[in-house]
Amino acid sequence: MSLILLLQTAANTATATANNNAASPSLEKQPALLSLIYVGGLALMVLWLVISLIRHRRQRSALAAIAPEDLPDEVRQRLGATSTNRGLRVLRWLFIVLALTTYGFHVYWARFAAQTNERFQELSYKDLRNRRLSESTLRGWILDRTGELKNALALYRRDANGNIERDYPMDTQFAHLFGSDRGDPGLERTLFGVQSIDVPEALQVVLGQDVQQRASKDVQITIHHELQQAIVDQLKGKNGAVVIFNPQTGEVLGMYSNPSYSLKEVQDEARWVQLNADERDKPLLNRALHQYYIPGSSFKTLMIIAAHRAGIQDTEFVCSGGGYIAMPGAKPIFDDGGPGEVHGLLGIDHAYEVSCNQYFAQMAVKLGPERIREAAKLVGIGAYDTPEETTRGRREVEIWNASTDAIKRALAPTEATMVTGKLGPKFNKFDLALEGYGQGYAGQMTPFQMALLASTIANMNGDLMKPRIEMNRPNEVAYDPKTGQPIRRTVYDKDPKGNIIGQHEVLVMADKPRIDGWFLCIAPLEHPTIAMAVIVEGGGYGARSAAPIAAALVLKARDLGLLGNQPANQNGQQQQPNQPRQGAKPKATPKKR
């Protein structure tokens, strides 16, 4: 009875408060008020049940209090609560457990699932409430780094029937970054989607507090639309990806994965299902963030970082016609030209210039797993003890510098991984030597991670800056100093002596194993403002496939004024003290595969 009176009093008090705030009426106040009353009543009921159980548990019956102490235990138990009362106690506790479980279930899905449950995030677009809520409010415009309305990347237009619709002038160019209402969330759903921190709570509604929504704000991103289009043009007809950072600030200047798709066509669910089923080209896959590749010789950059940190960068090794044998019984390691490619005694700078496999295999063994692990972690690579741990596919949410956790989750790259455990039967010196020149257990790198690697050496302080795609955010340091079916091929795993110990299948693009072309570069050399990673699937040597793409993009960045120079005028002329002579390419530090 007291509980009913308490609820009536709360209702009367809240109604009086609502009447006092009649000057600013709100249709949401009554449902919000009822929600508060329900939650309060549920909490009071649970509290009352718990108190009553504790109180009755401590009480003994009057008959038990006057009974002789020498009574048998069986008789004494019957003098307390009856079996019926004991059964009711069990039901009470069961009710409390069920109530708390139900309440906890709702709390989890309402408050925490959007942040912690990947399956919930994947299917949230199907929730009609979420879709109606997001569609009921116009989103802001997305502008490129120029900030000019004429270069808007996402805006609203009126169609022929006078209806307002969302328009993307560079539809396929930004499809993987913007995302759609289906599949993984992108910038569209995270920049303008209603976040939990923006949704007013019931108490705020009752008290008339205003909660500002972010949906009406325009957003300027760091990518230049012309540089993005240049990347698209360079990757036309190729499968691959390009990632470009400003190594001093972490700004993303360009990021594109090819093949791409159209944001308009995936509004049709049947078309989206068709694209999702394409296992050969995988147009929905953002290769820049989530595709693993064998890094090859571009990975030697990490060995240079590790060598300098260990103070052994002046070490010289011999590249001989007999190859380098990392351990007794292991196969010799040669350069690409086999026994005929011999560099003799050489230092780290010459070895990097000629991309000597033997040198960096020996350097990796000399460094040892611990030193390589330390360097790998400083550039964002996950270093694990065993090969099994490298296949977890963890998303690196923490690597991004963004305004909300939702943006970080949407753009989180798949963690690049390598093995740096203790030397033993499962990971020996031969495996370590293979990692030294980007083979073996170093074969789980993403284009995003390789661009971070280039960005680290290009930073003037030797820092890895957290990538950011929103303009006007403060810098943050990450770490201090045609069938539609894929063709598969069986690969046999061998031990250092050449014995077959297992087999697995790999995806190939033709009737022979695929060799991907890598190229890393920074420019200009004196004070780098771009750090780039280019991957061309099946491109062969990076010097032939990826390097020309990188060169064209460096020149385009120069024309846009992204190399610390003045942008070119309409005649293509630039006025700057350090401008390269006509026909000369800007300085860069490349690494090919």
N, C-alpha and C positions, 0 to 999 in steps of 0.2 A: 504494500500500500504506500509506504514511504517512497518507494522508487517511482510510482506513478505520479505522486505529488511533486517529486523533484523534477520529473520530466515536464509536467504542466507548468511549473514555475519557470523552468528554462525557456519553454516555448513562449510564455507571456512576456518574459524579459526581452527575448529576441524580437518579438513582434513590436514591442514598444520601441526598441532601437530602430527597427525598420521604419516605423512611423515617423520617428524623429528625422530620419534621413530621406523623407519623402521628396525633398527638394531635388534629389538626384535619383529618381526611380530606376530600378534595374530589373529586367525580367528574370535574371539569373539568381536573384536574392532568395526567393522562396525555395527553389530546389536546393540551393546551397545551404540554406538554413535547415531544411529537413535532413540533409546529409549530415550536418553537424550534430543534430539531435539524435540521429540514428547511431552515429559513432559513439557519442557520449553515453547513450543508453546502453549500448552493447558493452562498453568498458565498465560501466557501473554494475551491470548484471554479472559480468565475469568476476569483478571484485567482490561483490556480495556473496557469490557462490563460494569463492575461495575462503572468505572470512568465515562463512557458516561451516564449511568443512573443517577448518582448523579448530573452530570453537567446539563443535560436536565431537571431534576426535579426542579432545582433552577431557571431556565430561565422562563420568561413570554413572551408571544407574544407581538409584537410591538403595535398591536391594543389594547390589554388589558392595556398597559402602559399609553395610552392617553385617555382611556375611562373615562367618568364621574364617580365619586365615588358613585353617588346615583342610579346607575343602579341596577335593580333587580338581585338577586343572580342567577336566571336561565339564564339570559342574560350574566352575567359576566363569568359563567362557560363555555359558548360557545365561549367566546373571547379568552380562553386559548387554550390548545392543543385540537385538534379535537378528536372525538371518535375513529377514526382510530389510531391516535398516542397513545391514551390511551390503545387501544387494543394491539399495538405493545409493549408497556412497559410491559404489563402483560406477553406477550410471551417471552420477554427478561428475565424477572425474572424467568419464568417457565424454560427456557433453563438453566439458571444458577443453579437453584435448581437441575434439572435433571443431569447436568454435575457434580456437587459436589457430588450428591448421587451415581452416577456411579463410580466416582473416589474413593469416600470413601468406596464403596463396594469392589473394587479391593484391596485397601490398607488393609482393614480388613482381607480378605482371604489370602492375600500374606504375611502380617506381623504379625497378631495377632491371627488368628484362630488356628494355631498350638499350641499356649500356653493356649488359653482360651476356645476353643470350643471342648467339649468332643466328640461330634458326628463326627467332622472333624478328630479328632485323631483316632477314631475307623475305619474310612473309608479311611484313608490316604494310607493304604497299597494297595488299589485298583487303585491308581493313577499311570498309566504306567510311567509317567515322573519320579516320585519318585523312582519307582522300578528300572527303567533303570539306573537312576543316582547312586543308591546305588550299583547296580550290576556291574557298569562300573569300580568301584574302589575296589581293594582287601581290605578286612578288616584286622585289626591287629589280632594277636593271643590273646586268653584269657588264662592267666596262673593262677594257684591256688597260695596260699600263699607261697609255697616253691619256686616259681619262676623258676622251672626247666622245660626245654622244653619237657622232657619226660612225664611230668604231665600236658601238655597243655589240656585245657578243650574245646577249639575251635581253629581249625587250618585248613590248606588247604592240601589236598592230591590229587594225580592223580588217576583217576579211571582206569578201564581196557582199556578204549578207549583213554586214554591219556588226558582226560579233567580234568581241575582243579575244584574241588568241595569242599564246606565247610563241615568239618567233626567234629562230636562231640563224642569223646570217651566215655563220660558219658552223653548219650543222655537224658534218662528219669530222671536222677538224678538232672539235672539242667534245665529241660524244663520250669518250671514256672518262673525261674529267667532270663533265656536267652530270652525266648519268640521266636516267629516266625514272618513271614511277615503277619500273619493274627491275628486278635484279638488285645488284649491289647499289647502295646509295652513292650519289655523287654530290657535287657542289650545289646543284639545284635543290636537293632535298635537305642538305645540311646547312646551307647558308640561309634558306628561307623557310625550311620546315619548322613547325611549332615545336620548340624544345620544352623539356619538362620544367626548366627554370623560367620559361616565359609564360607558362599556363597559370592563370591566377588560381590560388587555392580557395577552398570554400570560405574560410575565415576572411580572406581578403575581399571576396565578393560581398559578404555580409557587411563588412565594415566600410565598403565603398572605396577601397583602395584601388588606385589605377596601376595596372601592370602594363608597361610599354612593350609592344610587340616589335620584333626585329624585321618583320616581313616587309615593311614599307621602305626600308633603307636600300639605297643602291650600294653595290659592292664593286670595288676596283681591284682587279687581280694583277699580278706581276708579269704576266705573259704578254708579249707584244704580238699583236695579231699578224703582222707581216712576217715576223720570224717564224711563227707557228705555221703559216701558209708555206713558207720556204721549206720547212721540214716535211710537210705533206708532199710538196712537189718532188723533193729529193728521194722520198721513199715510194714514189708511185711505181706500182708493179713489183714491189719487193715486200717481203714479210720481214718486219723488224721494228726497231724503236729508236728514238733519240730522246735524250734528257740533257737539258742545258741549265746550269746554275750560274748565279753570280757567286763566286767562292768567298767574296768578302762579306756579303750580307746574307747569303742563303736564299736569295730570291730565285724562284723558278722562272726562267726566261722562255722556256719552251719544253713541252713534253708531249710526245705523240707516239701512238702505237698503230702499226699498219699490219693487216687490214683493220679498217674501222667500220662503223655502221652509221645509219641515219637516225637521229632522235625522233624524227617524224614517223619513220616506218615502224619503229618498235612500239608505237602507240597501239598498233594492231597486235593483239596477243598471238595470233597465229603466226605472224611474221617473226615475232620475238622467239617463239618456240622453234621455228625453223633455223634462225641464226644460232640459237643455243645448241642445236643438234649438229652443227657443222664442226666436226672434230678435226678436220684437216686445217682449215684456215683460222678457225676460232676467232671470228670477228668481235665477239663480246669480251674477249680476254684482253686486259690491259697489259701488254707485254712489258711495258716500261716498269711496271710495279710488281708484277706477279709471275713472270716467266723466268725459269732458271736456264742459264746457259753456261757452257764451259768457257771460262775467261781466257784461256790460252796465255799468250805472251803478255797481254795487257795486265795480267796479275803480277808480273815482275815488279810493277810499281810498288806493291805492298812489301815485297822483299827489300826494296831500296829503303823504304821507310823504316822497316824493322832493323836493317843493318845500321842506319844512321843512329837510331835510338840506342843500339847496343854498342856503338862506337867502333864498329869493325868495317866501316865503309871503305877503308883503304886496303882491304884484303884482296889479294890477287889469286886467281886460280888458273889452271891449265885446261884448255880445250883441245883434246887430242883426237887423233884418228881412231884410237881404240875405244873412245867413249868414256863416260864416267860410270864406275860400278859402285853403287851406294853401299852394298853389303855383299858378303860372300854368297855366291850362287845366284845373285840377282842379274837381270838382263842389263846390258850397258845402255846408258842414256846418250843419245846422239842429238845433234841439231837436225833441222829439217832436211838438210842436204846429205844426211847420213855420214859415213866415215870420211867422205870426201870434203865435208865442210869443217875446216879446222881453223881456229882463231889463235891458237897458241896461248902464251901467258898474257892475261889481260886483267884490267881493273874494272870496277863496277860501272864507270861511266861508259867505257868502250863496250862492255858487255851489254849494257842497256841499248846502246846505239845499234849494235849488230844483232840484238835479241838472241843472245847466246844461251841455249837451254842448259848446256853443261855447267856454265858458270853459276846460274841461279839455282840449279839442283844442288851444287856443292855449298852454295851460300845458305840454302834452307837447312841442310844437315848441320852446318857449323852453327847457325843460329839456335837450332833446337826448338822443340814445340812451345816451350814457355815464352820465349821472346817473340815468336810469331803470334802466339795467342794474345799477348799484350798489345802488339801493333794492330792486330785484327779488330780487337774490341774498340780501340781508339778511333777507327774509321767506320764503325757501325756493323762489322761482320760478326755474326754469332760463332764463337769458337767452342766446340764441344769435344768431349772425351772419346766418344764412340761414333761410328757411322750411323747407328740407329737413331741417335739423338738429332742428327742433322736433317731428318725428314719430317719434323713436326709441322713445318709450314706456319710458324708463328708470325702474326702480323705486328710490325714495329710501330705501334701507335705513338710511342714516346718520341720518335724521331722528328715529328713535325712541330713547327712553331705556328700555332693556329689559335684563333680566338675562342673556339669551343672544342670540346672533346668529340663532338659529332663529326666535325671536319677532320680531325685527326684520324678517327676510325675509318671514315670514307676513303681517305687517301693513304692509309697505312700500307706501306709496301710489305711484301712477303720477305721475311728475314733471309738474307744471304748467309750461308753457313759453310763451315769447313771443319775438319778434324784436326785438333791440336792436342790430343791426349798423350799419355805416357807411351813411350816406345815399348812394343811388345809384339806378341803374335798377331794381333788384329790390326796394329798400326806400327809399321817398322820404318827403318831409315829409307827404304826404297819408296814407300808411300810418301814420306816427308819430302824426298827429292822430287817426286812428281809434282807435289804441290808448289814447289819452288818456281816452276815455270807454268803454273796454271792448269795442271792436269790432275787426274786422280780425284782425291777427296776435296779438291778446291772447285769442283765443277757445279756449284750451286750458287751462282752469282746472277743478280738481276741488273738490267741496265741502270736502274735507279741507284743501286749500290756502287756500281762502277763509276758513275758520275760523282758520287760522294767521295770516292777514292781520289779521283782527279781534283775535286774541289779542295780536299785536304792539303795536297801538296801545293795548290795554287794560292791558298790563303797566306797573307803576308805574315801572320803570326803563327802559322802552323796549326790553326784550330779547325775543327770541323763545325761549320755553322749549321744550325738546324734549318732545313728547307722551309720556306714559307711561300704561300701563294696569294696571300692577302697583302695589299699595299698598306703602307703606313703602320706596320707593326714593328716594334723594337726588335733588334737582332738578338738571337739567343745562340749560345755556344752549346753544341751537343756534347763534345768531349774535349777535354784539354789535351795540350801537347802531349682434182675436179669431180671426183666421184663422191666427194663429201666424206669419204672414209680415209683414214690415215693409213699410210704404208708403214709396216713395222719390220724390224730386222732383229734377229736373235744375236745377242752379244755374249760371248763366253768370258766369265771372270777367271783370271789366272793369278796364281801366287807369284812371288818374285822369281821363282825358278821356271815359270812357264807352265806349271801344272794346272789343269782346269779344275776349279773348285766350285763353280756354279754358273748360272746363266740368267740373263734377263733380256727384255725386249726394249728397243729404243725406236723412236719415231724418226723416219727419214722422209725427205721430200721427193726423192726419186728412187731409182733402182740401186743406189749406192749410198753409203753413209754420208750424212750431212755435215759439212764443215762450215761453221758460222764465222763471219768476218767481224772483228772488233776494231774499234779505233777510239783512243782517248786523246784529248788534247786540251790545252789551256792557252789563252791568248788575252792580251799581249804578254810577252814573257816578263817584261820589267815589272808590271803591276797587273796581274791577271784580273779580268772582270768577267770572263766566262770560263767555265769548266764543262766539258762535254763528253758524253759517252754515246757512241753509235754502234748498233748491232744490226747486221744484215744476215738473216737466216739463209744458210746455203750459199753465202757470198764468197766462200773460200778465204784467201788471204785478205786481211783487213786493208792492206796497202792498196789493193785493187778495187775493193767494193765499198768499204766504209770510209776510208780516208778521203776520197773525192767528195763524199757527202759532207764530211766535217769541214773541208776546205771551203766549200760553197757556203756553208752556214756561217763560218767565221767571217767571210767577206760580206755576207748579208748583215751580220751583226755590226760590222764596221760601218756599213752604209746607214744603219739605223742609229748610229751613235752609241752603241752599247759597249764599245771598247774604250770608253773614257774619252772619246773624240767627239767632234761636232758631226751631227748627221749630214749626209750628203744632200745637196740642193737638187733642184729639178734637173740640172745638167750633169748630176753625178759628181760634182766637184766638192771638195772638202777643204776647209781651212783649219789646219792644226799643225803644231810644231813638229810632231813626231809621225806625220803621215807617211806611210810607205811610198816609195817611188812608183810611178805609173807601171802597172803590170806586175809589181812585186806582191808576194803573198805576205800577210802579217806573220810575225813570229809566233811560234807555238811550240809546245813540247808534246810531241806525239808518241804514241805507243801502238804499234800494230800487232796483229796476230798473223 
